[in-house]
């Protein structure tokens, strides 16, 4: 009895995960003689399995006690990573059940009580990937919603790409604009100079009331062409 607390502490430190430590802490330091003999027999079975090369799983397990309490609340929602932790526990349950079932001894009958719920294991394994992200196979409704989302995203991406292509390579003109030519700035009867000469001559004639040109002023076709070539202001040869 005096060594009971020390034995419990040593047992707790030797446990591989939190669940074993909780079980060890809850143990009473005294049991009946029949229980002592039974547990010694179980220990002998475990040692015999180790001798045969059948070892119990010793993987580190996450503590999901708080998640299970949260899941029991109405309207509670667990994230994908939280569900992934539960999946690890359920998978490890299966490994413990396989270990107990592997050898015919007095531990074998515990396999049925340790085995996980097959439907829960299948649902979690089908719904989660290695990173805890929900897959489309989680439910038909989720698969439909994600398909619609991908279709809308692809359509938006195509429209955005088309807009970017138009912005990077704009249309620089139409056929009508390309066919139109700028009028020459000078030279020739059809140029700006020639048009200026004809206009100035007509204005002068109107102002004079049809009178003859001033003395010494004569207009020749060659002079008009020459004036048109000299610039917009020349229409008369003097």
Secondary structure, DSSP 8 states (H G I E B T S, - for coil): -TTHHHHHHHHHHH-SSHHHHHHHHT--S---HHHHHHHHHHHHHHHHHHHTT-----------HHHHHHHTSTT----HHHHHHHHHHHHHHHHHHHHHHSS-STTGGGHHHHS--HHHHHHHHHHB-TTS-B-GGG-HHHHHHHHHHHHHHHHHHHHHHHHHHHHHS-----HHHHH-----SSSSTTSHHHHHHHHHHHHHHHHTTT----TT----HHHHHHHHHH-TT-----
